[in-house]
Amino acid sequence: MIILKAIMKLKWLTFLIIFAVLLSGCARFNNFFSASGPNNSKIQEFRNDPRFKGIQFVNVDAEVANRLLARNKKKVFSDTFVNTVKSGYVLGAGDVISVTLWEAPPAMLFSSGMSADASKSTSSSLTTTFPEQMISSEGSINIPFAGSIYVAGFTPEQIETAIIKQLKDKANQPQVLVKVIANNTANVTVVGEVSSSSRVPLTARGERLLDALAAVGGVRQPVDKITIQLSRADQIQTLALDTIINDPKQNIVLQPGDVITALIQPLTFTILGAVSKNQEMNYESQGISLAQALARSGGLEESRADARAVFVFRFEDPKALNWSSKPMYNAQGKVPVVYQMDMSDPTSFFVAQNFPVANKDLLYVSDAPSVQFQKFTTLLFQSLYIMKTFSPTIAY
């Protein structure tokens, strides 16, 4: 009887050994069990697959991260646009003005405009206010006895000087005051994710970008989700509203004709694999680093993650890096790139803080090699337990 039990035990052990060999050899051990995605070795095999020739594989180090960070650095408004207050309010075609003229007695031209009380006093100056008029499309106005005067691009003070010059030998010591009635040219347009799209008039004070946003009631979305696009002549540039608020130099002085567009651009990245939660995540318009992205997803899962195999799959700008081989291009002219970072190296924590996440990036953390072995051993012991339950002759 003892010999029979020993034979039965040997048979079952032989079966289990053969079962393990079949799993590791015939069925390719790593492919037999379910997984959240390819492991590190599988991705390395992918490098040499001729079907994917041209996909770039880049091991991320400090040099790569710094180069991408420098390229990713957005130009700021203060470096692109003129940021000075003009010396005065400049008028243009379409603006409406009022002109008032004072002439010392005895009046030579405009005595009909003096009041009854003023006519009795030889020491009182005589005042005449002309009807309001719009600056013509040619940029000129008309003043009696002075004729047509070109004023487009002039400040009110310069227009006053131009009128006095024309009346110098015709009126008695003329003095002129020009008042702006309607500002139709010196304004900026604010549109997009704001409370009320509108044209905002500019004054000699020198209104700034945030002044215009405040004038239309502010933005309708959270500040960290808003990007501001400024169009001036043939220049167009965008900058996160957060950056403008936090850096006073970016709150630039506006110029007539500027168009301010508040945009909501939902920037996202997707993270998969051995992390606490697989998900698509939004991030703020000023950008985040790989270290921040991993932290927001809950970090690497200790029991599963292969810290040496943290990947970023991205369609990259062709000029971003010097590629090791001839790259392939997608329909948009971008290069498919697989960035790999070894987070088991302590220096990678500094690198991860500089590596910028791009919109639509896919972050993937591979399972550790031991995960598949753990699954196998679990299956093995479960099998032994079942066999013992239904075959009492097996002894351990």
Secondary structure, 3 states (H helix, E strand, C coil): CHHHHHHHHHHHHHHHHHHHHHHHCCCCHHHHCCCCCCCHHHHHHHHCCHHHCCCEEEECCHHHHHHHHHHHCCCCHHHHCCCCCCCCCCCCCCCEEEEEEEECCCCCCCHHHCCHHHHCCCCCCEEEECCCEECCCCCEEEECCCEEEECCCCCHHHHHHHHHHHHCCCCCCCEEEEEEEECCCCEEEEEECECCCEEEECCCCCCEHHHHHHHCCCECCCHHHEEEEEEECCEEEEEEHHHHHHCHHHCCECCCCCEEEEEECCEEEEEEECECCCEEEEECCCCCEHHHHHHHCCCECCCCEEEEEEEEEEEECCCCCCCCCCCCCCCCCCEEEEEEECCCCCCHHHHHHHCECCCCEEEEEEECHHHHHHHHHHHHHHHHHHHHHHCCCCCC
